[in-house]
Amino acid sequence: MSSSYWLEEPPAARPDRRLDGPVDVAVVGGGVTGCACARVLAEAGLRVRVHEARRVAEGASGRNGGFALRGGAAPYDVSVESIGRERAAGYWRSTEQALDRIEALAGDAFARTGSLRLAADEDERDQLRAEYELLREDGFAAEWHDELAAPLHPLFTAAIFHPVDAALQPARWVRGLAGLAAEAGVEIREGSRVESVDELDAGQVVIATDGYPSGLLGPLEGLIIPTRGQMIATEPIPERLFDCPHYSRHGFDYWQQREDGRILAGGFRDTALDSEFTTSEETTPEIQRSLESLVGDLVGWPVVATHRWAGLFGFVPDFMPVVGRVPGADRLWIAGGYSGHGMVLGFLCGELVANAILGRETPDLDLFDPARLL
Ligand SMILES: Cc1cc2nc3c(=O)[nH]c(=O)nc-3n(C[C@H](O)[C@H](O)[C@H](O)COP(=O)(O)OP(=O)(O)OC[C@H]3O[C@@H](n4cnc5c(N)ncnc54)[C@H](O)[C@@H]3O)c2cc1C
């Protein structure tokens, strides 16, 4: 079946708000970023309308691995090198705080399981060890696992366990967040593709479309690179093999096992980089075969995939989100470009762009300055 396992769950009902006439802010994109942003703005008393071309969470927010990870898209030690130790530590802490806020809002869509980042070879083991040591020096909770049990051993050589991380049912979470936004007064217009910013009767406009090309970003259009990620869900596996989200090969491969025993796995983008920088949501036989074979190796027998799907995320070469005013366009804002790491960052950056619009203090905003892409 070619659809996201997560999105199969029927959405819960939410208040159906209709706002007449102009709004203070129009948000384009009904994923985690747009819903987080809209909720903060409405709670501050603004009139807000979200436009979503499909339905809430039907972009990457309902098609991902369901990993809620602290930190940025680059490893901690790499971020320390690129933005400095103090700022990297502050960035990591702000994502930990965002995880706490998500936990408080997400109900049973969220489980504080921790996550296990695995080394597939000695080089990766050395890299993970360097990251682990720096995390510990800077006061972050992390555990080093040298002796892995089957089925991880002998496929992987070591791992970092990140206890603050979590597993999500992402579609349930983001639909729930849309419900909270609607309760705060947001109008959510589904099936509403925005073709031009000029058609929006709004004081400010936030583009929250991450990897889905909106055509609305003016000078930034195309600079957040649409990138395909592919996934499978297997039939339920009777044995409980994985208690938390697992990922390896620098995050290229990732999987988690749900309560019903199914394993949801994604990855192998690096084996076809040329074809995976695309705006197509079609799956490809090569990557799908690799995913089945990875899960087969983990489980110990050939698995049957019941669901196959793909989604798009926005890749930025410096691995930093893009949040703030769109240069040269005075009522246009952006929050996106999470480089495949957007479930916590999208929530954080959606709130951040809302706070910037509200004129509140946003100390980290300069780290994500959109102008750096030009
Ligand atoms: C296969 C896959 C696995 C991933 N795994 C993880 C993971 O485990 N953990 C993690 O943190 N991140 C993961 N990510 C990344 C994460 O899903 C995204 O970064 C995040 O969902 C982005 O949220 P968003 O709200 O910014 O964008 P999206 O959820 O993509 O929403 C953007 C929305 O904008 C809409 N839109 C676009 N143009 C227009 C327009 N002109 N008018 C109206 N609407 C428009 C689209 O329909 C879409 O619904 C993964 C991504 C993929 C594809």
Ligand as a Chemical Component Dictionary entry (heavy atoms), coordinates in Angstrom:
data_LIG
# 
_chem_comp.id                   LIG 
_chem_comp.type                 NON-POLYMER 
_chem_comp.pdbx_formal_charge   0 
_chem_comp.three_letter_code    LIG 
# 
loop_
_chem_comp_atom.comp_id 
_chem_comp_atom.atom_id 
_chem_comp_atom.alt_atom_id 
_chem_comp_atom.type_symbol 
_chem_comp_atom.charge 
_chem_comp_atom.model_Cartn_x 
_chem_comp_atom.model_Cartn_y 
_chem_comp_atom.model_Cartn_z 
_chem_comp_atom.pdbx_ordinal 
LIG C1  C1  C 0 10.562 10.080 5.317  1  
LIG C2  C2  C 0 10.883 11.162 6.309  2  
LIG C3  C3  C 0 11.323 10.802 7.573  3  
LIG C4  C4  C 0 11.598 11.804 8.522  4  
LIG N1  N1  N 0 11.897 11.408 9.792  5  
LIG C5  C5  C 0 12.013 12.361 10.750 6  
LIG C6  C6  C 0 12.131 11.983 12.104 7  
LIG O1  O1  O 0 12.039 10.810 12.461 8  
LIG N2  N2  N 0 12.328 12.965 13.026 9  
LIG C7  C7  C 0 12.391 14.278 12.668 10 
LIG O2  O2  O 0 12.624 15.126 13.530 11 
LIG N3  N3  N 0 12.198 14.666 11.387 12 
LIG C8  C8  C 0 11.986 13.744 10.437 13 
LIG N4  N4  N 0 11.741 14.119 9.147  14 
LIG C9  C9  C 0 11.633 15.551 8.841  15 
LIG C10 C10 C 0 10.304 16.134 9.364  16 
LIG O3  O3  O 0 9.226  15.279 9.048  17 
LIG C11 C11 C 0 10.071 17.515 8.747  18 
LIG O4  O4  O 0 11.222 18.309 8.901  19 
LIG C12 C12 C 0 8.899  18.227 9.417  20 
LIG O5  O5  O 0 7.743  17.422 9.370  21 
LIG C13 C13 C 0 8.651  19.565 8.744  22 
LIG O6  O6  O 0 7.426  20.072 9.225  23 
LIG P1  P1  P 0 6.810  21.357 8.535  24 
LIG O7  O7  O 0 5.544  21.637 9.229  25 
LIG O8  O8  O 0 7.825  22.424 8.501  26 
LIG O9  O9  O 0 6.562  20.919 7.031  27 
LIG P2  P2  P 0 5.552  19.806 6.452  28 
LIG O10 O10 O 0 5.040  18.906 7.508  29 
LIG O11 O11 O 0 6.218  19.180 5.286  30 
LIG O12 O12 O 0 4.315  20.669 5.997  31 
LIG C14 C14 C 0 4.406  21.570 4.923  32 
LIG C15 C15 C 0 3.017  21.678 4.339  33 
LIG O13 O13 O 0 2.977  22.788 3.447  34 
LIG C16 C16 C 0 1.975  22.502 2.485  35 
LIG N5  N5  N 0 2.167  23.415 1.362  36 
LIG C17 C17 C 0 3.240  23.519 0.528  37 
LIG N6  N6  N 0 3.051  24.512 -0.361 38 
LIG C18 C18 C 0 1.822  25.054 -0.095 39 
LIG C19 C19 C 0 1.064  26.129 -0.676 40 
LIG N7  N7  N 0 1.527  26.848 -1.710 41 
LIG N8  N8  N 0 -0.166 26.423 -0.141 42 
LIG C20 C20 C 0 -0.649 25.719 0.936  43 
LIG N9  N9  N 0 0.045  24.684 1.496  44 
LIG C21 C21 C 0 1.264  24.359 0.999  45 
LIG C22 C22 C 0 2.200  21.038 2.171  46 
LIG O14 O14 O 0 1.033  20.433 1.658  47 
LIG C23 C23 C 0 2.614  20.464 3.528  48 
LIG O15 O15 O 0 1.526  19.810 4.194  49 
LIG C24 C24 C 0 11.482 13.170 8.162  50 
LIG C25 C25 C 0 11.055 13.525 6.890  51 
LIG C26 C26 C 0 10.732 12.536 5.962  52 
LIG C27 C27 C 0 10.250 12.929 4.604  53 
# 
loop_
_chem_comp_bond.comp_id 
_chem_comp_bond.atom_id_1 
_chem_comp_bond.atom_id_2 
_chem_comp_bond.value_order 
_chem_comp_bond.pdbx_ordinal 
LIG C1  C2  SING 1  
LIG C2  C3  SING 2  
LIG C2  C26 DOUB 3  
LIG C3  C4  DOUB 4  
LIG C4  N1  SING 5  
LIG C4  C24 SING 6  
LIG N1  C5  DOUB 7  
LIG C5  C6  SING 8  
LIG C5  C8  SING 9  
LIG C6  O1  DOUB 10 
LIG C6  N2  SING 11 
LIG N2  C7  SING 12 
LIG C7  O2  DOUB 13 
LIG C7  N3  SING 14 
LIG N3  C8  DOUB 15 
LIG C8  N4  SING 16 
LIG N4  C9  SING 17 
LIG N4  C24 SING 18 
LIG C9  C10 SING 19 
LIG C10 O3  SING 20 
LIG C10 C11 SING 21 
LIG C11 O4  SING 22 
LIG C11 C12 SING 23 
LIG C12 O5  SING 24 
LIG C12 C13 SING 25 
LIG C13 O6  SING 26 
LIG O6  P1  SING 27 
LIG P1  O7  DOUB 28 
LIG P1  O8  SING 29 
LIG P1  O9  SING 30 
LIG O9  P2  SING 31 
LIG P2  O10 DOUB 32 
LIG P2  O11 SING 33 
LIG P2  O12 SING 34 
LIG O12 C14 SING 35 
LIG C14 C15 SING 36 
LIG C15 O13 SING 37 
LIG C15 C23 SING 38 
LIG O13 C16 SING 39 
LIG C16 N5  SING 40 
LIG C16 C22 SING 41 
LIG N5  C17 SING 42 
LIG N5  C21 SING 43 
LIG C17 N6  DOUB 44 
LIG N6  C18 SING 45 
LIG C18 C19 SING 46 
LIG C18 C21 DOUB 47 
LIG C19 N7  SING 48 
LIG C19 N8  DOUB 49 
LIG N8  C20 SING 50 
LIG C20 N9  DOUB 51 
LIG N9  C21 SING 52 
LIG C22 O14 SING 53 
LIG C22 C23 SING 54 
LIG C23 O15 SING 55 
LIG C24 C25 DOUB 56 
LIG C25 C26 SING 57 
LIG C26 C27 SING 58 
# 
